[in-house]
């Protein structure tokens, strides 16, 4: 948690690497709602200094699809067991880790979707995936940001804002279907201090490791985590 949230505090991404590792020791039916509460707190902490850089108009275009995705994700989440959720998360994390690692070794241009299609797919996929497995929604939001070629200065701020929106909305959904149990609140309380320490460290180390090296480290962690969850 400390390492992952140090990464997020420094660069805006990387926290997802912690969840599959925690999924090895905490049932996903407990961890996913707890991760949502942690994500709300982290998003509030990070958005303060970046709020003036958020591309609000572009973010709002993601909201309709995200709402539909959350509704679908809540239905799926209530049907699946922790073991099944772990397999889903493991496969998704492994695929994304391999894709991210490949991206650090190639300079070939990426195919871009039309902005309208990317907004629809990004919102739907981000809302559903983020709700079912508690993380990785940023993968789909990034599709939209790539399609509209969002400026680097606005990327972290807008990603933080849409992820905070997603966690707040799915948090309301988890509360509505009774997923915030005593075990979830205990897990949140245990993880919360580590998240705060990580963000505190990350905000003070914006420089150091190059962006490419950092992306490779995060990708390797995601690949290892995905394999571990699939083998669990």
HUKAPE-V878595 format. One record per residue. N is the residue number from 0. D_LAST is the distance of its C-alpha to the last C-alpha in Angstrom with 1 decimal. Layout:
n | d_last
N | D_LAST
N | D_LAST
This chain:
n | d_last
0 | 20.3
1 | 23.5
2 | 22.8
3 | 21.5
4 | 24.4
5 | 26.8
6 | 25.9
7 | 26.6
8 | 29.8
9 | 31.0
10 | 30.3
11 | 29.1
12 | 25.6
13 | 22.5
14 | 21.2
15 | 18.4
16 | 16.6
17 | 16.1
18 | 14.4
19 | 11.0
20 | 11.0
21 | 12.2
22 | 9.6
23 | 7.2
24 | 10.1
25 | 12.0
26 | 11.6
27 | 12.4
28 | 15.5
29 | 16.8
30 | 15.8
31 | 17.2
32 | 20.7
33 | 20.7
34 | 20.0
35 | 22.9
36 | 25.3
37 | 24.4
38 | 25.0
39 | 28.4
40 | 29.5
41 | 28.5
42 | 30.2
43 | 33.3
44 | 33.4
45 | 33.2
46 | 35.4
47 | 38.5
48 | 39.6
49 | 38.6
50 | 39.9
51 | 43.1
52 | 41.2
53 | 39.2
54 | 40.3
55 | 40.6
56 | 42.2
57 | 39.3
58 | 36.7
59 | 38.5
60 | 38.2
61 | 34.4
62 | 34.7
63 | 35.7
64 | 32.7
65 | 30.4
66 | 31.8
67 | 31.2
68 | 27.6
69 | 26.9
70 | 28.5
71 | 26.3
72 | 23.1
73 | 24.1
74 | 24.6
75 | 21.2
76 | 19.5
77 | 21.3
78 | 20.2
79 | 16.4
80 | 13.9
81 | 11.4
82 | 8.5
83 | 10.7
84 | 11.6
85 | 8.2
86 | 8.4
87 | 12.0
88 | 11.7
89 | 9.4
90 | 12.0
91 | 14.9
92 | 14.2
93 | 13.8
94 | 17.0
95 | 18.8
96 | 18.1
97 | 19.4
98 | 22.4
99 | 23.2
100 | 23.2
101 | 25.4
102 | 27.7
103 | 28.5
104 | 29.9
105 | 32.0
106 | 35.2
107 | 35.6
108 | 36.4
109 | 33.8
110 | 34.8
111 | 35.8
112 | 35.8
113 | 38.8
114 | 38.7
115 | 39.0
116 | 36.2
117 | 33.9
118 | 34.7
119 | 33.9
120 | 30.6
121 | 29.7
122 | 30.4
123 | 28.8
124 | 25.5
125 | 25.3
126 | 26.0
127 | 23.7
128 | 20.6
129 | 21.4
130 | 21.7
131 | 18.6
132 | 16.0
133 | 18.4
134 | 18.9
135 | 19.7
136 | 23.0
137 | 24.9
138 | 23.9
139 | 26.2
140 | 28.8
141 | 29.1
142 | 30.2
143 | 33.1
144 | 34.0
145 | 34.1
146 | 36.3
147 | 38.8
148 | 38.6
149 | 38.3
150 | 39.9
151 | 37.8
152 | 39.5
153 | 38.5
154 | 34.9
155 | 33.2
156 | 35.4
157 | 34.9
158 | 31.1
159 | 31.1
160 | 33.4
161 | 31.6
162 | 28.2
163 | 30.1
164 | 31.7
165 | 28.4
166 | 26.8
167 | 30.1
168 | 30.3
169 | 26.7
170 | 27.2
171 | 30.3
172 | 28.3
173 | 25.6
174 | 28.6
175 | 30.4
176 | 27.6
177 | 27.1
178 | 23.7
179 | 25.0
180 | 24.5
181 | 25.3
182 | 21.6
183 | 21.4
184 | 24.7
185 | 23.6
186 | 20.5
187 | 22.9
188 | 25.5
189 | 23.1
190 | 21.9
191 | 25.4
192 | 27.2
193 | 24.7
194 | 25.2
195 | 29.0
196 | 29.0
197 | 27.1
198 | 29.5
199 | 32.4
200 | 31.5
201 | 30.8
202 | 34.1
203 | 35.9
204 | 34.3
205 | 35.0
206 | 35.9
207 | 34.7
208 | 32.0
209 | 33.0
210 | 31.4
211 | 30.3
212 | 28.7
213 | 27.0
214 | 25.6
215 | 24.2
216 | 22.5
217 | 20.9
218 | 19.9
219 | 18.3
220 | 16.3
221 | 15.2
222 | 14.3
223 | 12.2
224 | 10.5
225 | 9.9
226 | 8.6
227 | 6.1
228 | 5.1
229 | 5.6
230 | 3.8
231 | 0.0
